[in-house]
Amino acid sequence: MMRGLWWLLPVVLVSSSALAQTRPTAPGSDAAPHASRAACDSGSVRQGGACVRIVVPDNAYLSDSGSARGWDCRRGYRERAGACERIVVPEHAFLTGYGFGNGWTCERGYQAREGACLQIKVPAFGFLSETSARGWDCERGYRPVGAECAAIVPPDNAYLNGSSFGSGWSCARGFVEQYEKCVRILVPARAYLTGTGQSWKCDRGYARMGDACETIVLPANAHLDASGSGWECEKPYRKSQSACTLGR
């Protein structure tokens, strides 16, 4: 039977050769050399469709950080006009490792002034502070006055509030500040101190009239409102001056 099918062999061989020529090439195979030619070798950068050798200046190194120039300066140097310039670190300073700014920062207790690090002079009752522009702040109970820390002296019935703004003290509950003193709040009858302790409010059913609390007189068909310091009409009555009337 095989002898009778010998004439089919050329057809099978031709078909196999055609399939091999039309079969897609797998990614990464030797049949796609153009993919490797698209990238430049290490130490080169593509410019205008060609690979150009990167010229690395002194005190620099090849970098793949994404820099267009293809290199970065070593620690202690910064890029200036295509070269790496040494960062001059003054006394009492250290390198930051950043390419921006002056490239260095002062040690604790020093501040940068005209390219140098000058010692911060902390006055008595003061301490170093990184949040203050002057580099120091005063202890509790003191405030900056010029280059010194002056004591805060609260008046009677006052206490230190720890604030660096204003007087540095607050009046105790039941007192209010007047002319740098704490004056007692006079609470009239039928009244009480509010939550802040800096003012007073009339009891429910009473309204403030000057420095006193007077009884709220309810007209017919009215009741106290939610605040307790006023009144409103019952439905279907409407408020008309000091009375509740039926509206049309």
N, C-alpha and C positions, 0 to 999 in steps of 0.2 A: 504493500500500500504506500509506503514512504517513497518507493521508487517512482510511483505515479504522480507524486506532488512536488518533484524536484523543480518544476518550472515556477513555483510560487516563491522560492528563496530570494530572487532579486527584488521582488516587490516588497518583501518584509524588510530587507536590508535598506532599501531606499527610504521606506517609511520611517524606520528607526533613526536614520541620519537626519531626516527633515525635522523630526520631533526634537532631536538634540539641538538643532540650530535655532528653533523657535522657543525653546523652554526658557522662562525668565530666570535671570541670575539672582541668586540669594544675596541679600545684603551682606557686605563685608567680605565677599568672595573675591578671588583674583580677577574676576571679570569686570570689576569696577575700580580700576586704578585711579580714575579721576577724583575720587573722594579723598584719597590721601594727598593728591597734589594740590587740593584746595587750601590746606593749612601749611603755614611756614614752619621751618625747623625752629627749635629752641634757640633764642638769641637773634631771631629775625622777626620783622614785622611786615605785614602786607601794606604796600603803598602803590596805588595806581595799577593794581593787577600784578605786581611783582613783589618778591620777597627781598627786603632790604635789611642788611645787617645792622643791628642796633649798636650804636656807639655809646658805651658806658663810660661816664666820666670818672675821675678819681673819687674815691670814698663813696662809691655807689655800687649797686648790685642789680642784676636782672630781676625783674618782678613780674608776677602774673596777677597783680592786684587790680588790673583793669586800666592802669595808667596808659594814656595814649603814647607816652614816650617809651614805655617798656622797661623803665628802671626807676628805682627809688634810692634816696640817699640813706647812708648808714646812720645809726643812732648818733646824735651829737652833731649832725649836719642837716642843712636844709637846702632846697633847690633855689638857686638864684641865677637867672639868665642862662639856663642850660648846664649849670655846673653845681657842685655840692659845696656850699660854704659852711665853714665851721661855726657852730653856735657858741658865742662867748657867754659863759655862765659866770655871773658875778659871785662874790663871796656871800656865803649864807643863802645860797640858792641851789636848785637841782633841776636836772632835765625833766621835762614833762613827757617827752616822747611824741608830742603833737607837732604837726607841720605848720600849724597856724599860730598866731600870736608871737610872742618873743621866744617861745620854745623852752622856757624855764619858769619856775615859780619860786617864791621865797620860802624859806623855812618858817616854821611856826614862831611867832614873836617878831617877825620882820615884815616890812611892807615895801613894795616896789616903788621907787622914786627915781626918775630920770636914769634908768638903766642900772640902778644899784638897789641893794636890799638894805634898808635902814631899820634899825631896831625900834620897835614900838615902845614908847615910854608909858608904862602903866602907872597911873597915880595911886596914892593910898586909897584903900577901899574900892579898888577897881580890879578887873580881871580881863584877860585876853578874850576877845570875841571875834569870830569870823563873820558874824552877821552885821557888824557895825563897820561903817566906812572908816572910822578913826582907828579901828583895830582893837578897841577895848570898850568895856561898859562898866557901870557902877554896880556895886552890891546892893541888895535890897535895903532900903532906908536911905539911899544916897542917889544923887542925880548928877549928870555931867554939867559942870559950869566951867566953860573954857577948857582948860587942860587938867582940871581937878574934879574930884567927886565931893560934892557938898551934901551935908546931912539934910534930910527932909524932916522938918519939925511940924508934926500935925498939931492943930489946935485942940482944945478940950472937946471931948465927945466926937473924936475923929480917929481913924485908923489908917495905916498904910495900905494902899491898894495894889502895890507892886507894878503900877503902870509907869512907863517912862515918859508919858505925855501928861500934860496938865500939871496939877499941883502935886500929884503923887500920893494924895490921901483922899478919903471920902468920909462923909459924915455918917455917924452911927444911925441906926434905925430910930426914927422919931425926931431926927434933926435935919436941917436943911442948910446948905452953904449960903452965907451972906457976908460979903466983904471979908473973905478969907477967914471966916469964923463959922462955927456950927451953932445955929440958933434952933431952939426947941420948937417943934410944930405944935401949935395950940389946936387941939382936937375939940370941937364943940360937943354939946350934948347931942345924943342920937346920931353919933358918927363914930368912925373907926379908921385906923391907919390902913392904907392900901398895902398890897403885897410888897411893893418896893420899900415901904416905910418912909417914903419921901413926900407923901401927901395923904389926904384923908377923903373919905367918902361918906355920904349920909346913909343911915340905915334904910331898909326897905320901907316904903311908905312915907319917906321924907325927901324933900328936895333942897338942894343947896341954895341959899339966899345970902350972898355975901360971905360972911364968916360964920354963918349959923345954918342949922337944918330946921326947916319948917314943915309942918304936917301937910301932906298933899290932900286937898279937899276934892273928893270924888263927886261929880255931878250924878244925877239920876241916870240909871242904865249905863254905868261905866264901871271899870275895874282897873286895878294896877296892871301896867304892862310888864313884860318880861324883865326889864331892868330894875323895876321897883322904884324908879325915880320919876315916873310919869304915869299917865293913864290913857286908856283907849276905850272906845264905845263897844257895847255889846251889839251883835248883829240883831236886827237889820239897821241899827242906829248908826249915824255918822257924826263925826266930830265937827262942831260948828262953834268956833271960839272956845268958850268955857262950858259948853253944854253938849248933850247928845240929842240929836233930833232925827226924826224919820225923814229920809230923803225921798224925793218924788221920782 
